[in-house]
């Protein structure tokens, strides 16, 4: 079934919204009334029909708008793409993984034809058709990793495994939640995650690293991460903080429901066959509090999560200035009674 892609913008005028179906399939991340940072990794197996985890890489109504925003961000700052020279095998692994997944799962929009090493890729929504020799970067218009990262929703980091740890040695990152690829590229796992509060003292990152070092080919995993952001802006990078940081000062009790968005990342990790590296996929979903409240039990749970949030996490996730207003607005959906809440609406 062909998707209907929306014309949207993720900056300046913010022409963005979720259809009722997009709200229903939104990956609401809270299974309990309280939140504590955890590994929460599960197998990235085929999910329910229509869910964000149905396929390896989710393509939805925001596809065209997000890809256009990616290109705009990259045009303004080439530092959003980086690849160290030894990562070329991993780049081709990524091309094969994404092209095969999209063409198999969304054949009405993407196709891949192979004649030995001579491949032809077609992306109908973006009007791209490219023939190339697999493994020969000179036959591509740009780095293979950059070519396909532009055509899949989300951000991507290629992790090299050596010295009993993982290194972020390549990335295409245009929708990050306040972290910098230019700063992190080449860093080890522990260096990359050092700013996360309480995770080190709880041993979360050490357990996650041990798990991922043993990640098997053909057995990808996933987890959900979340934060709150003002306006449906994908590019909340440190480099562009002057463009979006002051947005936090514009939230007031009258507009909090429309300006504050729950920002959820579906993070997936795949072992790569040739390089033995790992691709870390970070797919961002955005939904305003008002849209979220169309499922009142989600609003009720979010209220309980937020009102019990540890102050360190409130600060780390950049919510300090608008957090009281958000909690107050959400309180109207919480009558104090016990509830059983799933992470997806019926």
JOHU-V125879 format. One record per helix or strand. SS is the DSSP state (alpha for helix, beta for strand). FROM is the first residue (numbers start at 1). LEN is the number of residues. Records with the same first field share a line. If there is no record, write none. Layout:
SS=FROM-LEN ; FROM-LEN
//
This chain:
alpha=20-5 ; 63-14 ; 78-3 ; 85-21 ; 137-3 ; 144-6 ; 181-4 ; 189-5 ; 199-4 ; 204-10 ; 238-13 ; 256-4 ; 289-4 ; 296-12 ; 311-6 ; 323-11
beta=42-2 ; 81-3 ; 110-6 ; 118-6 ; 128-6 ; 155-8 ; 165-8 ; 177-1 ; 188-1 ; 221-10 ; 236-1 ; 260-12 ; 278-11
//
